[in-house]
Amino acid sequence: MLRTRGYKYELKVNNKERTLLAKYAGISRFAWNWGLAARKSRYQTQTGAARYTDAIKQHKELNRLKHTDFPWMYEVSKCVPQEALRDLDRGYQNFFTNHQHRKRKQTTRYVGLPRFKKKGKCKDSFRLTGVVHLFPEIKQVQLPRLGKLRINEKPNLAVSARILSATVSRTADRWYVALTVKEEQPDCNPNDGPIIALDKGLSVFAALSSGIPIARPKFLLRQARKQRRLAKAHSRKENGSNNKRKSVLRLAQFYRRIANQRHDFLHQTSTYLAKNHSVIVTEDLHVKGLMQNKKLSKYWADLSHGTFQRFLKYKAPLYGSTVIEINRWFPSSKLCSNCLYYRRDLTLADRIFHCPLCGLVLDRDQNAALNVANYYTIYQFLLFSVAESSAETLNACGEVVRPASEQARVVESGRTAPRTVGDDYL
């Protein structure tokens, strides 16, 4: 089975190569801004179908202008402005597609128009296509017009892998190359590990149904004092001075170190869960809504639950496991994992769950993790089962037709679950 994957390596460049890479990134930024300005001007001055264009037409127009207005663009590969215009065209397509979906009320997510890129305010990057070669023995990569560049580690690509493109980017003072590769991935056997459920939170990173919680990392919070000191020193520097430029680099290096620590933790945790468990049940956490809380937003951002969920989704098929996302409105924290009693009066300050019906006393996050596990094993049959006489919750295609609000209303009714499964519960 063919899969498209990405491999990112750090480049080991000298001052001459660093200057050349910055020139490539600058021309990519210029092509983006030129194409965006041309599209805005065309939309305001033309009428009908002439108001719109695409990447191919703009690239032909830019090639005509190279001879007279932009002869310095011949110093770099032709792929740099071409890929920048393609990215711009993709941004417009995403905007129009999102606009149609919002008109039909198919989504509430908003995707805006592409904006201009300013030097120093945007990420320096460019993409190259064509002939890209890797030399693992000497730790080098060959890029179009750039030649051979050294990398810090030995690449581990398969022999049959085909490189589609190379994206070069800069983070702080370091340059990286990301290779998009299409390779043959053998189908792995189904994972025979146990089923595990996660309840994500703030007090711990995630509570597991196995009873062993994942401790909450504090990558940025532990360095808050250093962050304040660097930010305060940066604000006192004169604009345009060399000291201001140096302080910008120090801040960027600090945030790069924090981001690397966070990604290392997320990769190790997600790999462990995907490799050792057959089914991973998680809740569909509304991270964007949680970030609206100004008092807790920095804590949620430091945990990066959204990135962790993305890592789990793409790693699970590689190890033969499955990721199941439950409904975000499922009251996992307010249900008793032993008798399914619903506690309406439970607040966020209550960190210990006390069940007045069966007397269960358990940590709030641990109880929620057990409920998430029970949702996969028990609750899905209770809430989404099909009656023998008529299909109440599933249609012929297997899709859920009962609204989720009705299911939540059943759970929030305050009734406890009977000893046996019957019609009273549903």
NORVENSUL-V145800 format. One record per helix or strand of 3 or more residues. SS is the DSSP state (helix for helix, strand for strand). FROM is the first residue (numbers start at 1). TO is the last residue. If there is no record, write none. Layout:
ss: (SS,SS)
from: (FROM,FROM)
to: (TO,TO)
//
This chain:
ss: (strand,helix,helix,helix,helix,helix,strand,strand,strand,strand,strand,strand,strand,strand,helix,helix,strand,helix,helix,helix,strand,strand,strand,helix,helix)
from: (2,15,48,55,71,78,125,133,140,147,162,174,194,206,221,242,277,287,297,305,322,352,361,364,404)
to: (12,45,51,66,75,103,129,135,143,151,171,184,200,208,235,276,283,290,303,319,326,354,363,383,411)
//
